[in-house]
């Protein structure tokens, strides 16, 4: 019984580690690409789908 619980705990830790790594990686990529996408959103709000303060009714 204890062996089965340990297997479940190990699997849960592995899944959590994978999710954490994916989130950290995505955050790192977002920080690297943030200035380029921000400039695109300011110049081309129609193509990027960005909502600017001036476009709100």
C-alpha distance matrix in Angstrom:
0.0 3.8 5.4 5.3 6.4 8.7 10.1 11.0 12.6 14.5 15.7 16.9 18.6 20.3 21.6 22.9 24.6 26.2 27.5 28.8 30.6 32.2 33.4 34.8 36.5 38.0 39.3 40.9 42.6 43.8 45.3 47.1 48.5 49.3 53.0 53.8 52.2 53.7 57.2 56.7 55.8 58.9 61.2 59.9 58.1 58.8 57.1 54.1 53.6 53.9 55.2 57.8 59.4 62.7 61.2 60.0 62.4
3.8 0.0 3.8 5.4 5.1 6.2 8.7 10.0 10.5 12.3 14.3 15.3 16.4 18.4 20.1 21.0 22.4 24.5 25.9 26.7 28.5 30.4 31.6 32.7 34.5 36.2 37.2 38.7 40.7 41.9 43.2 45.0 46.6 47.4 51.0 52.0 50.6 52.1 55.5 55.2 54.4 57.4 59.8 58.7 57.0 57.9 56.2 53.0 52.7 52.8 54.1 56.5 58.1 61.4 60.2 59.0 61.5
5.4 3.8 0.0 3.8 5.5 5.1 6.3 8.8 9.9 10.5 12.4 14.3 15.3 16.5 18.6 20.0 21.0 22.7 24.6 25.6 27.0 28.9 30.4 31.5 32.9 34.8 36.1 37.4 39.2 40.7 42.1 43.6 45.2 46.2 49.9 50.6 49.3 51.0 54.3 54.0 53.3 56.5 58.7 57.5 56.0 56.8 54.9 51.8 51.8 52.0 53.5 56.0 57.8 61.0 59.7 58.7 61.4
5.3 5.4 3.8 0.0 3.8 5.4 5.1 6.4 8.7 9.9 10.7 12.4 14.3 15.4 16.8 18.5 20.0 21.4 22.9 24.4 25.9 27.4 28.9 30.4 31.8 33.3 34.8 36.3 37.9 39.2 40.9 42.5 43.8 44.8 48.5 49.1 47.6 49.3 52.6 52.1 51.3 54.5 56.7 55.3 53.7 54.4 52.5 49.5 49.3 49.6 51.2 53.8 55.6 58.8 57.3 56.3 58.8
6.4 5.1 5.5 3.8 0.0 3.8 5.4 5.1 6.2 8.7 9.9 10.6 12.3 14.3 15.5 16.5 18.3 20.1 21.2 22.4 24.3 26.0 27.1 28.5 30.3 31.7 32.9 34.5 36.3 37.4 38.9 40.8 42.2 42.9 46.6 47.5 45.9 47.4 50.8 50.5 49.5 52.6 55.0 53.8 52.0 52.9 51.2 48.1 47.7 47.8 49.2 51.7 53.3 56.6 55.2 54.1 56.6
8.7 6.2 5.1 5.4 3.8 0.0 3.8 5.4 5.0 6.1 8.6 9.8 10.5 12.2 14.3 15.3 16.3 18.4 20.0 20.9 22.4 24.4 25.7 26.7 28.4 30.3 31.4 32.7 34.6 36.0 37.3 39.0 40.6 41.5 45.1 46.1 44.7 46.3 49.7 49.5 48.7 51.8 54.1 53.1 51.5 52.5 50.7 47.5 47.5 47.5 49.0 51.3 53.0 56.4 55.2 54.2 56.9
10.1 8.7 6.3 5.1 5.4 3.8 0.0 3.8 5.5 5.1 6.2 8.6 9.9 10.6 12.4 14.3 15.3 16.7 18.5 19.9 21.1 22.8 24.5 25.7 27.0 28.8 30.3 31.6 33.2 34.7 36.3 37.8 39.2 40.3 44.0 44.6 43.2 45.1 48.3 47.9 47.3 50.5 52.6 51.3 49.9 50.7 48.7 45.7 45.7 46.0 47.7 50.2 52.1 55.3 53.9 53.1 55.9
11.0 10.0 8.8 6.4 5.1 5.4 3.8 0.0 3.8 5.5 5.1 6.1 8.6 9.8 10.6 12.2 14.2 15.4 16.6 18.2 20.0 21.3 22.6 24.3 25.8 27.1 28.6 30.3 31.8 32.9 34.7 36.4 37.6 38.5 42.2 42.9 41.3 43.0 46.3 45.8 45.0 48.1 50.4 49.1 47.4 48.2 46.4 43.3 43.1 43.3 44.9 47.4 49.3 52.5 51.0 50.1 52.7
12.6 10.5 9.9 8.7 6.2 5.0 5.5 3.8 0.0 3.8 5.5 5.1 6.1 8.6 10.0 10.5 12.2 14.3 15.4 16.3 18.2 20.1 21.1 22.3 24.2 25.8 26.8 28.4 30.3 31.4 32.8 34.7 36.2 36.9 40.6 41.5 40.1 41.6 45.0 44.8 43.9 46.9 49.4 48.3 46.7 47.7 46.0 42.8 42.6 42.5 44.0 46.3 48.0 51.4 50.2 49.2 52.0
14.5 12.3 10.5 9.9 8.7 6.1 5.1 5.5 3.8 0.0 3.8 5.4 5.1 6.2 8.7 9.9 10.5 12.4 14.4 15.2 16.4 18.5 20.0 20.9 22.4 24.4 25.7 26.8 28.6 30.2 31.5 33.1 34.7 35.8 39.4 40.2 39.0 40.7 43.9 43.7 43.2 46.3 48.5 47.5 46.1 47.2 45.2 42.1 42.2 42.2 44.0 46.3 48.2 51.4 50.3 49.6 52.5
15.7 14.3 12.4 10.7 9.9 8.6 6.2 5.1 5.5 3.8 0.0 3.8 5.5 5.1 6.3 8.6 9.8 10.7 12.5 14.2 15.4 16.7 18.5 20.0 21.2 22.7 24.4 25.8 27.2 28.7 30.4 31.9 33.2 34.3 38.0 38.5 37.1 39.0 42.2 41.7 41.1 44.4 46.5 45.2 43.8 44.6 42.6 39.6 39.7 39.9 41.8 44.3 46.3 49.4 48.1 47.4 50.3
16.9 15.3 14.3 12.4 10.6 9.8 8.6 6.1 5.1 5.4 3.8 0.0 3.8 5.4 5.2 6.2 8.5 10.0 10.7 12.2 14.2 15.5 16.6 18.3 20.0 21.2 22.5 24.3 25.9 26.9 28.6 30.5 31.7 32.4 36.2 36.9 35.3 36.9 40.3 40.0 39.1 42.2 44.6 43.4 41.8 42.7 41.0 37.8 37.7 37.7 39.3 41.7 43.6 46.8 45.5 44.7 47.5
18.6 16.4 15.3 14.3 12.3 10.5 9.9 8.6 6.1 5.1 5.5 3.8 0.0 3.8 5.5 5.1 6.1 8.7 9.9 10.4 12.1 14.3 15.3 16.3 18.1 19.9 20.9 22.3 24.3 25.5 26.8 28.6 30.2 31.0 34.7 35.6 34.4 35.9 39.2 39.2 38.5 41.5 43.9 43.0 41.6 42.8 41.0 37.7 37.8 37.6 39.3 41.5 43.3 46.6 45.6 44.9 47.9
20.3 18.4 16.5 15.4 14.3 12.2 10.6 9.8 8.6 6.2 5.1 5.4 3.8 0.0 3.8 5.5 5.1 6.3 8.7 9.9 10.6 12.4 14.4 15.4 16.5 18.4 20.0 21.1 22.7 24.3 25.9 27.2 28.7 29.9 33.6 34.2 33.0 34.9 38.1 37.8 37.4 40.5 42.7 41.6 40.5 41.6 39.5 36.3 36.7 36.8 38.7 41.0 43.1 46.3 45.1 44.7 47.8
21.6 20.1 18.6 16.8 15.5 14.3 12.4 10.6 10.0 8.7 6.3 5.2 5.5 3.8 0.0 3.8 5.4 5.1 6.2 8.5 9.9 10.7 12.4 14.3 15.4 16.6 18.4 20.0 21.2 22.5 24.4 26.0 27.1 28.1 31.8 32.3 30.8 32.7 36.0 35.5 34.9 38.1 40.2 39.0 37.6 38.6 36.6 33.4 33.6 33.8 35.7 38.1 40.3 43.4 42.0 41.5 44.5
22.9 21.0 20.0 18.5 16.5 15.3 14.3 12.2 10.5 9.9 8.6 6.2 5.1 5.5 3.8 0.0 3.8 5.5 5.2 6.0 8.5 9.9 10.6 12.2 14.1 15.3 16.4 18.2 20.0 20.9 22.5 24.4 25.7 26.4 30.1 31.0 29.6 31.1 34.4 34.3 33.5 36.5 38.9 38.0 36.5 37.8 36.0 32.7 32.8 32.5 34.2 36.4 38.3 41.6 40.5 39.9 42.9
24.6 22.4 21.0 20.0 18.3 16.3 15.3 14.2 12.2 10.5 9.8 8.5 6.1 5.1 5.4 3.8 0.0 3.8 5.5 5.1 6.1 8.6 9.9 10.5 12.1 14.2 15.3 16.4 18.3 19.8 21.1 22.6 24.3 25.4 29.0 29.9 28.8 30.5 33.7 33.7 33.3 36.3 38.5 37.8 36.7 38.1 36.1 32.8 33.3 33.0 34.9 36.9 39.0 42.2 41.3 41.0 44.2
26.2 24.5 22.7 21.4 20.1 18.4 16.7 15.4 14.3 12.4 10.7 10.0 8.7 6.3 5.1 5.5 3.8 0.0 3.8 5.4 5.1 6.2 8.7 10.0 10.5 12.3 14.2 15.4 16.6 18.3 20.1 21.3 22.6 23.9 27.5 28.0 26.8 28.9 31.9 31.6 31.4 34.5 36.5 35.5 34.5 35.7 33.5 30.3 31.0 31.0 33.2 35.4 37.8 40.7 39.6 39.5 42.7
27.5 25.9 24.6 22.9 21.2 20.0 18.5 16.6 15.4 14.4 12.5 10.7 9.9 8.7 6.2 5.2 5.5 3.8 0.0 3.8 5.5 5.1 6.2 8.6 9.9 10.5 12.2 14.2 15.4 16.4 18.4 20.1 21.1 21.9 25.7 26.3 24.8 26.5 29.8 29.4 28.8 32.0 34.2 33.1 31.8 33.0 31.1 27.8 28.2 28.0 30.0 32.3 34.5 37.6 36.4 36.1 39.3
28.8 26.7 25.6 24.4 22.4 20.9 19.9 18.2 16.3 15.2 14.2 12.2 10.4 9.9 8.5 6.0 5.1 5.4 3.8 0.0 3.8 5.4 5.1 6.1 8.5 9.9 10.5 12.2 14.2 15.2 16.5 18.5 20.0 20.7 24.3 25.4 24.2 25.7 28.9 29.1 28.6 31.4 33.8 33.2 32.0 33.6 31.8 28.3 28.8 28.2 30.1 32.0 34.0 37.2 36.4 36.1 39.4
30.6 28.5 27.0 25.9 24.3 22.4 21.1 20.0 18.2 16.4 15.4 14.2 12.1 10.6 9.9 8.5 6.1 5.1 5.5 3.8 0.0 3.8 5.5 5.2 6.0 8.5 9.9 10.5 12.3 14.1 15.4 16.7 18.4 19.7 23.2 24.0 23.2 25.0 28.0 28.1 28.1 31.0 33.1 32.5 31.7 33.3 31.2 27.8 28.8 28.4 30.6 32.4 34.7 37.7 37.0 37.1 40.5
32.2 30.4 28.9 27.4 26.0 24.4 22.8 21.3 20.1 18.5 16.7 15.5 14.3 12.4 10.7 9.9 8.6 6.2 5.1 5.4 3.8 0.0 3.8 5.5 5.1 6.1 8.5 9.9 10.6 12.2 14.3 15.5 16.4 17.8 21.4 21.8 20.7 22.7 25.7 25.4 25.3 28.4 30.4 29.5 28.7 30.0 27.8 24.6 25.5 25.3 27.7 29.8 32.3 35.1 34.1 34.3 37.7
33.4 31.6 30.4 28.9 27.1 25.7 24.5 22.6 21.1 20.0 18.5 16.6 15.3 14.4 12.4 10.6 9.9 8.7 6.2 5.1 5.5 3.8 0.0 3.8 5.4 5.1 6.1 8.5 9.9 10.4 12.2 14.3 15.3 15.9 19.6 20.5 19.1 20.7 24.0 24.0 23.4 26.4 28.7 28.0 26.9 28.5 26.7 23.2 23.9 23.3 25.3 27.2 29.4 32.5 31.7 31.7 35.1
34.8 32.7 31.5 30.4 28.5 26.7 25.7 24.3 22.3 20.9 20.0 18.3 16.3 15.4 14.3 12.2 10.5 10.0 8.6 6.1 5.2 5.5 3.8 0.0 3.8 5.5 5.1 6.1 8.7 9.8 10.6 12.5 14.3 15.1 18.6 19.8 19.1 20.6 23.6 24.1 24.0 26.6 28.9 28.7 27.9 29.9 28.1 24.6 25.6 24.6 26.8 28.2 30.3 33.4 33.0 33.2 36.7
36.5 34.5 32.9 31.8 30.3 28.4 27.0 25.8 24.2 22.4 21.2 20.0 18.1 16.5 15.4 14.1 12.1 10.5 9.9 8.5 6.0 5.1 5.4 3.8 0.0 3.8 5.4 5.1 6.3 8.6 10.0 10.8 12.4 14.1 17.4 18.1 17.6 19.6 22.3 22.5 22.9 25.7 27.6 27.2 26.8 28.6 26.3 23.1 24.5 23.9 26.5 28.0 30.5 33.3 32.7 33.3 36.9
38.0 36.2 34.8 33.3 31.7 30.3 28.8 27.1 25.8 24.4 22.7 21.2 19.9 18.4 16.6 15.3 14.2 12.3 10.5 9.9 8.5 6.1 5.1 5.5 3.8 0.0 3.8 5.4 5.1 6.1 8.6 9.9 10.5 11.7 15.4 15.8 14.7 16.7 19.7 19.6 19.6 22.6 24.6 24.0 23.3 25.1 22.9 19.5 20.8 20.3 22.9 24.5 27.2 29.9 29.1 29.7 33.3
39.3 37.2 36.1 34.8 32.9 31.4 30.3 28.6 26.8 25.7 24.4 22.5 20.9 20.0 18.4 16.4 15.3 14.2 12.2 10.5 9.9 8.5 6.1 5.1 5.4 3.8 0.0 3.8 5.4 5.0 6.2 8.7 9.9 10.2 13.8 15.1 14.2 15.5 18.7 19.2 19.0 21.5 23.9 23.9 23.1 25.3 23.6 20.0 21.1 19.9 22.1 23.3 25.6 28.6 28.2 28.7 32.3
40.9 38.7 37.4 36.3 34.5 32.7 31.6 30.3 28.4 26.8 25.8 24.3 22.3 21.1 20.0 18.2 16.4 15.4 14.2 12.2 10.5 9.9 8.5 6.1 5.1 5.4 3.8 0.0 3.8 5.5 5.2 6.4 8.8 10.0 13.1 14.3 14.4 15.9 18.5 19.4 19.9 22.2 24.3 24.5 24.3 26.6 24.6 21.3 23.0 21.7 24.2 25.1 27.5 30.2 30.1 30.9 34.7
42.6 40.7 39.2 37.9 36.3 34.6 33.2 31.8 30.3 28.6 27.2 25.9 24.3 22.7 21.2 20.0 18.3 16.6 15.4 14.2 12.3 10.6 9.9 8.7 6.3 5.1 5.4 3.8 0.0 3.8 5.4 5.1 6.2 8.4 11.5 11.8 11.7 14.0 16.4 16.7 17.5 20.1 21.7 21.7 21.8 23.8 21.5 18.3 20.4 19.6 22.4 23.5 26.3 28.7 28.3 29.5 33.2
43.8 41.9 40.7 39.2 37.4 36.0 34.7 32.9 31.4 30.2 28.7 26.9 25.5 24.3 22.5 20.9 19.8 18.3 16.4 15.2 14.1 12.2 10.4 9.8 8.6 6.1 5.0 5.5 3.8 0.0 3.8 5.5 5.2 5.6 9.3 10.2 9.4 11.0 13.9 14.4 14.6 17.1 19.2 19.2 18.9 21.2 19.3 15.9 17.6 16.3 19.0 20.0 22.6 25.2 24.9 25.9 29.6
45.3 43.2 42.1 40.9 38.9 37.3 36.3 34.7 32.8 31.5 30.4 28.6 26.8 25.9 24.4 22.5 21.1 20.1 18.4 16.5 15.4 14.3 12.2 10.6 10.0 8.6 6.2 5.2 5.4 3.8 0.0 3.8 5.6 5.3 8.2 10.2 10.4 11.2 13.8 15.3 15.7 17.5 19.8 20.5 20.4 23.2 21.5 18.2 19.9 18.1 20.4 20.8 23.1 25.7 26.0 27.0 30.8
47.1 45.0 43.6 42.5 40.8 39.0 37.8 36.4 34.7 33.1 31.9 30.5 28.6 27.2 26.0 24.4 22.6 21.3 20.1 18.5 16.7 15.5 14.3 12.5 10.8 9.9 8.7 6.4 5.1 5.5 3.8 0.0 3.8 5.8 7.6 8.8 10.1 11.6 13.4 14.6 15.9 17.8 19.4 20.2 20.8 23.4 21.3 18.3 20.7 19.3 22.0 22.2 24.8 27.1 27.3 28.8 32.6
48.5 46.6 45.2 43.8 42.2 40.6 39.2 37.6 36.2 34.7 33.2 31.7 30.2 28.7 27.1 25.7 24.3 22.6 21.1 20.0 18.4 16.4 15.3 14.3 12.4 10.5 9.9 8.8 6.2 5.2 5.6 3.8 0.0 3.8 5.8 5.7 6.5 8.7 10.5 11.1 12.6 14.7 16.1 16.6 17.3 19.7 17.5 14.6 17.2 16.0 19.0 19.4 22.3 24.3 24.3 26.0 29.8
49.3 47.4 46.2 44.8 42.9 41.5 40.3 38.5 36.9 35.8 34.3 32.4 31.0 29.9 28.1 26.4 25.4 23.9 21.9 20.7 19.7 17.8 15.9 15.1 14.1 11.7 10.2 10.0 8.4 5.6 5.3 5.8 3.8 0.0 3.8 5.6 5.4 6.0 8.7 10.0 10.6 12.4 14.5 15.3 15.5 18.4 16.9 13.7 15.7 13.8 16.3 16.4 19.0 21.3 21.5 23.0 26.8
53.0 51.0 49.9 48.5 46.6 45.1 44.0 42.2 40.6 39.4 38.0 36.2 34.7 33.6 31.8 30.1 29.0 27.5 25.7 24.3 23.2 21.4 19.6 18.6 17.4 15.4 13.8 13.1 11.5 9.3 8.2 7.6 5.8 3.8 0.0 3.8 5.6 5.1 6.2 8.7 10.0 10.7 12.5 14.2 15.0 18.2 16.9 14.2 16.6 14.4 16.8 16.1 18.6 20.4 21.1 23.1 26.8
53.8 52.0 50.6 49.1 47.5 46.1 44.6 42.9 41.5 40.2 38.5 36.9 35.6 34.2 32.3 31.0 29.9 28.0 26.3 25.4 24.0 21.8 20.5 19.8 18.1 15.8 15.1 14.3 11.8 10.2 10.2 8.8 5.7 5.6 3.8 0.0 3.8 5.5 5.3 6.3 8.8 10.2 10.9 12.1 13.5 16.2 14.3 12.1 15.1 13.7 16.6 16.4 19.4 20.7 20.9 23.2 26.9
52.2 50.6 49.3 47.6 45.9 44.7 43.2 41.3 40.1 39.0 37.1 35.3 34.4 33.0 30.8 29.6 28.8 26.8 24.8 24.2 23.2 20.7 19.1 19.1 17.6 14.7 14.2 14.4 11.7 9.4 10.4 10.1 6.5 5.4 5.6 3.8 0.0 3.8 5.4 5.0 6.1 8.7 10.0 10.2 10.8 13.4 11.7 8.9 11.6 10.2 13.4 13.7 17.0 18.5 18.2 20.3 24.0
53.7 52.1 51.0 49.3 47.4 46.3 45.1 43.0 41.6 40.7 39.0 36.9 35.9 34.9 32.7 31.1 30.5 28.9 26.5 25.7 25.0 22.7 20.7 20.6 19.6 16.7 15.5 15.9 14.0 11.0 11.2 11.6 8.7 6.0 5.1 5.5 3.8 0.0 3.8 5.4 5.1 6.3 8.8 10.0 10.1 13.5 12.8 10.0 11.9 9.5 11.8 11.2 14.1 15.8 16.1 18.1 21.9
57.2 55.5 54.3 52.6 50.8 49.7 48.3 46.3 45.0 43.9 42.2 40.3 39.2 38.1 36.0 34.4 33.7 31.9 29.8 28.9 28.0 25.7 24.0 23.6 22.3 19.7 18.7 18.5 16.4 13.9 13.8 13.4 10.5 8.7 6.2 5.3 5.4 3.8 0.0 3.8 5.5 5.2 6.4 8.5 9.9 13.2 12.5 10.6 13.1 11.0 13.3 12.2 15.0 15.9 16.5 19.1 22.7
56.7 55.2 54.0 52.1 50.5 49.5 47.9 45.8 44.8 43.7 41.7 40.0 39.2 37.8 35.5 34.3 33.7 31.6 29.4 29.1 28.1 25.4 24.0 24.1 22.5 19.6 19.2 19.4 16.7 14.4 15.3 14.6 11.1 10.0 8.7 6.3 5.0 5.4 3.8 0.0 3.8 5.4 5.3 5.7 7.6 10.2 8.9 7.4 10.4 9.3 12.2 12.0 15.4 15.9 15.6 18.4 21.9
55.8 54.4 53.3 51.3 49.5 48.7 47.3 45.0 43.9 43.2 41.1 39.1 38.5 37.4 34.9 33.5 33.3 31.4 28.8 28.6 28.1 25.3 23.4 24.0 22.9 19.6 19.0 19.9 17.5 14.6 15.7 15.9 12.6 10.6 10.0 8.8 6.1 5.1 5.5 3.8 0.0 3.8 5.6 5.4 5.1 8.4 8.2 5.9 7.8 5.7 8.5 8.4 11.9 12.8 12.3 14.8 18.4
58.9 57.4 56.5 54.5 52.6 51.8 50.5 48.1 46.9 46.3 44.4 42.2 41.5 40.5 38.1 36.5 36.3 34.5 32.0 31.4 31.0 28.4 26.4 26.6 25.7 22.6 21.5 22.2 20.1 17.1 17.5 17.8 14.7 12.4 10.7 10.2 8.7 6.3 5.2 5.4 3.8 0.0 3.8 5.9 6.1 9.8 10.5 9.2 10.5 8.0 9.3 7.6 10.5 10.9 11.4 14.3 17.7
61.2 59.8 58.7 56.7 55.0 54.1 52.6 50.4 49.4 48.5 46.5 44.6 43.9 42.7 40.2 38.9 38.5 36.5 34.2 33.8 33.1 30.4 28.7 28.9 27.6 24.6 23.9 24.3 21.7 19.2 19.8 19.4 16.1 14.5 12.5 10.9 10.0 8.8 6.4 5.3 5.6 3.8 0.0 3.8 6.3 9.0 9.4 9.3 11.3 9.9 11.6 10.3 13.2 12.6 12.7 16.1 19.2
59.9 58.7 57.5 55.3 53.8 53.1 51.3 49.1 48.3 47.5 45.2 43.4 43.0 41.6 39.0 38.0 37.8 35.5 33.1 33.2 32.5 29.5 28.0 28.7 27.2 24.0 23.9 24.5 21.7 19.2 20.5 20.2 16.6 15.3 14.2 12.1 10.2 10.0 8.5 5.7 5.4 5.9 3.8 0.0 3.8 5.5 5.6 6.4 8.4 8.1 10.4 10.3 13.7 13.0 12.0 15.3 18.4
58.1 57.0 56.0 53.7 52.0 51.5 49.9 47.4 46.7 46.1 43.8 41.8 41.6 40.5 37.6 36.5 36.7 34.5 31.8 32.0 31.7 28.7 26.9 27.9 26.8 23.3 23.1 24.3 21.8 18.9 20.4 20.8 17.3 15.5 15.0 13.5 10.8 10.1 9.9 7.6 5.1 6.1 6.3 3.8 0.0 3.8 5.6 5.2 5.5 4.8 6.7 7.3 10.9 10.6 9.0 12.0 15.1
58.8 57.9 56.8 54.4 52.9 52.5 50.7 48.2 47.7 47.2 44.6 42.7 42.8 41.6 38.6 37.8 38.1 35.7 33.0 33.6 33.3 30.0 28.5 29.9 28.6 25.1 25.3 26.6 23.8 21.2 23.2 23.4 19.7 18.4 18.2 16.2 13.4 13.5 13.2 10.2 8.4 9.8 9.0 5.5 3.8 0.0 3.8 5.6 5.3 6.9 8.6 10.1 13.4 12.6 10.1 12.9 15.5
57.1 56.2 54.9 52.5 51.2 50.7 48.7 46.4 46.0 45.2 42.6 41.0 41.0 39.5 36.6 36.0 36.1 33.5 31.1 31.8 31.2 27.8 26.7 28.1 26.3 22.9 23.6 24.6 21.5 19.3 21.5 21.3 17.5 16.9 16.9 14.3 11.7 12.8 12.5 8.9 8.2 10.5 9.4 5.6 5.6 3.8 0.0 3.8 5.7 8.0 10.9 12.6 16.3 15.9 13.6 16.3 19.1
54.1 53.0 51.8 49.5 48.1 47.5 45.7 43.3 42.8 42.1 39.6 37.8 37.7 36.3 33.4 32.7 32.8 30.3 27.8 28.3 27.8 24.6 23.2 24.6 23.1 19.5 20.0 21.3 18.3 15.9 18.2 18.3 14.6 13.7 14.2 12.1 8.9 10.0 10.6 7.4 5.9 9.2 9.3 6.4 5.2 5.6 3.8 0.0 3.8 5.4 9.0 11.0 14.8 15.3 13.3 15.5 18.7
53.6 52.7 51.8 49.3 47.7 47.5 45.7 43.1 42.6 42.2 39.7 37.7 37.8 36.7 33.6 32.8 33.3 31.0 28.2 28.8 28.8 25.5 23.9 25.6 24.5 20.8 21.1 23.0 20.4 17.6 19.9 20.7 17.2 15.7 16.6 15.1 11.6 11.9 13.1 10.4 7.8 10.5 11.3 8.4 5.5 5.3 5.7 3.8 0.0 3.8 6.5 9.4 13.0 13.6 11.0 12.7 15.7
53.9 52.8 52.0 49.6 47.8 47.5 46.0 43.3 42.5 42.2 39.9 37.7 37.6 36.8 33.8 32.5 33.0 31.0 28.0 28.2 28.4 25.3 23.3 24.6 23.9 20.3 19.9 21.7 19.6 16.3 18.1 19.3 16.0 13.8 14.4 13.7 10.2 9.5 11.0 9.3 5.7 8.0 9.9 8.1 4.8 6.9 8.0 5.4 3.8 0.0 3.8 6.2 9.8 11.1 9.3 10.9 14.4
55.2 54.1 53.5 51.2 49.2 49.0 47.7 44.9 44.0 44.0 41.8 39.3 39.3 38.7 35.7 34.2 34.9 33.2 30.0 30.1 30.6 27.7 25.3 26.8 26.5 22.9 22.1 24.2 22.4 19.0 20.4 22.0 19.0 16.3 16.8 16.6 13.4 11.8 13.3 12.2 8.5 9.3 11.6 10.4 6.7 8.6 10.9 9.0 6.5 3.8 0.0 3.8 6.7 8.3 6.4 7.3 10.9
57.8 56.5 56.0 53.8 51.7 51.3 50.2 47.4 46.3 46.3 44.3 41.7 41.5 41.0 38.1 36.4 36.9 35.4 32.3 32.0 32.4 29.8 27.2 28.2 28.0 24.5 23.3 25.1 23.5 20.0 20.8 22.2 19.4 16.4 16.1 16.4 13.7 11.2 12.2 12.0 8.4 7.6 10.3 10.3 7.3 10.1 12.6 11.0 9.4 6.2 3.8 0.0 3.8 5.4 5.3 7.0 10.7
59.4 58.1 57.8 55.6 53.3 53.0 52.1 49.3 48.0 48.2 46.3 43.6 43.3 43.1 40.3 38.3 39.0 37.8 34.5 34.0 34.7 32.3 29.4 30.3 30.5 27.2 25.6 27.5 26.3 22.6 23.1 24.8 22.3 19.0 18.6 19.4 17.0 14.1 15.0 15.4 11.9 10.5 13.2 13.7 10.9 13.4 16.3 14.8 13.0 9.8 6.7 3.8 0.0 3.8 5.6 5.8 9.1
62.7 61.4 61.0 58.8 56.6 56.4 55.3 52.5 51.4 51.4 49.4 46.8 46.6 46.3 43.4 41.6 42.2 40.7 37.6 37.2 37.7 35.1 32.5 33.4 33.3 29.9 28.6 30.2 28.7 25.2 25.7 27.1 24.3 21.3 20.4 20.7 18.5 15.8 15.9 15.9 12.8 10.9 12.6 13.0 10.6 12.6 15.9 15.3 13.6 11.1 8.3 5.4 3.8 0.0 3.8 5.7 8.1
61.2 60.2 59.7 57.3 55.2 55.2 53.9 51.0 50.2 50.3 48.1 45.5 45.6 45.1 42.0 40.5 41.3 39.6 36.4 36.4 37.0 34.1 31.7 33.0 32.7 29.1 28.2 30.1 28.3 24.9 26.0 27.3 24.3 21.5 21.1 20.9 18.2 16.1 16.5 15.6 12.3 11.4 12.7 12.0 9.0 10.1 13.6 13.3 11.0 9.3 6.4 5.3 5.6 3.8 0.0 3.8 6.5
60.0 59.0 58.7 56.3 54.1 54.2 53.1 50.1 49.2 49.6 47.4 44.7 44.9 44.7 41.5 39.9 41.0 39.5 36.1 36.1 37.1 34.3 31.7 33.2 33.3 29.7 28.7 30.9 29.5 25.9 27.0 28.8 26.0 23.0 23.1 23.2 20.3 18.1 19.1 18.4 14.8 14.3 16.1 15.3 12.0 12.9 16.3 15.5 12.7 10.9 7.3 7.0 5.8 5.7 3.8 0.0 3.8
62.4 61.5 61.4 58.8 56.6 56.9 55.9 52.7 52.0 52.5 50.3 47.5 47.9 47.8 44.5 42.9 44.2 42.7 39.3 39.4 40.5 37.7 35.1 36.7 36.9 33.3 32.3 34.7 33.2 29.6 30.8 32.6 29.8 26.8 26.8 26.9 24.0 21.9 22.7 21.9 18.4 17.7 19.2 18.4 15.1 15.5 19.1 18.7 15.7 14.4 10.9 10.7 9.1 8.1 6.5 3.8 0.0
